[in-house]
Amino acid sequence: MKGWYKIQTRNRTFYLHEGLNGTKRTAVYTATGKLLCRFGKPGSDIRPGTAKGDNYCARSAKIKITPHWTKSANWWSRLKWSCQGSRSVSTALYMGKAKKVKQPKWSS
């Protein structure tokens, strides 16, 4: 899933850059290009909707989300794993909300 993705959540638009520096890490940017956070373990394999996904969601559900949820790597990672509570409910990354887009102008 390398490349740029656009996601709209909670009435806000974000851009995700998958495959940072040849790894599987992901960076989250605002619509204006401000870097919010980076998340993901290099070399990890994310498979939502599986037992592995359920285990991750159960562990990460215990981590408190701060009021600044856009800067929370846990919040974004749970979205990528398609977590609802302690279960990974969908087989699509980001619950199917992310759409592949061209590289934004501000990123060059």
N, C-alpha and C positions, 0 to 999 in steps of 0.2 A: 504494500500500500504506500509506496513512496510518492511524494509529490505534495501539492497544495490542496487543501480541502477547506470548504466554507461550511460553517455550521451556525444555525440560528437557534439559540436556546434562551429562555427567560427574556424574550423580546430584545435580545442583543445579538450582534453578529461577531463571530470570531473566525480567525483563519488558523488552521493547523498545518504545520510543516512536518510531514513524516519523513523519516530517513535522514536525520541531521548528521552531517559529516560521515556518511556511509554507514551509520548505525541504525538501530531501530528506535532511537529516541525521537520524541515529538516535542515541538515548540508550539506554544499558543500565543497568538497575537491578537490585538484588538483590530477593529476595522480601519484604524488610522495607522497601524504598524507598530504600536507599542508592545514590546515583549512582556508577557505576563508571567509565564512559567515554562519550565521544561519538565517533562516527565517520561518515564519508561526506562526499563533496564535494557542496556544494549545486549542484543542476542536473545531477548525473551520471545516467546511464542504465545501470542494472545489468541485464544479460541473461545469466544463467548458462546454460551449455550451448552457447555460441556461440564463434566464433573470438576475439571480444573478451574473453570470459570466460577462455579458455585463455591469452591474452596476459597478462591481469591475474594469474592464478594462477601463471604462470611467473615473473613479476617479484616477486610478493609471497612466493613460496616461499623466496626468498633472505634474507628478513628473519628474524632470530632471534626466537623466542617466548621471553619471560621466564618464570620460574617463576610469576609473578603473571599468568597467562594471562587471567584475568577482566578485568584492566585494560588489556589489549592491544587497541588499535583494529585492528591488523592481524589478530589472531585472529578477531575478530567480523566484520570485513570479508570475510575468506576464507570464513567460514561462510555469509555472505550470498551470496557468489558461488558457493557450492557447490563449493569447491575440494577436491580430493584430490591431493596432490602438486602437480604443475605443470599439472593439467588441471581444467577445470570440467566435472564429470561429470553434473550433473542440470540439468534445465530449471526446477526449482522453487527459489525463494529459500529459504535456510536448509535446503536438502535436504529440504524438506517437513516440518521439525520444528516450525515456528512455528505456533501456533494463535491466531486473533484472539480477544481477550477484551474485556470491558468495562473501563473505566478503574478501576484499583485504588483502594481507599478511601484509602490513604495519599497518593495523588497530588493530591488536590483542594486 
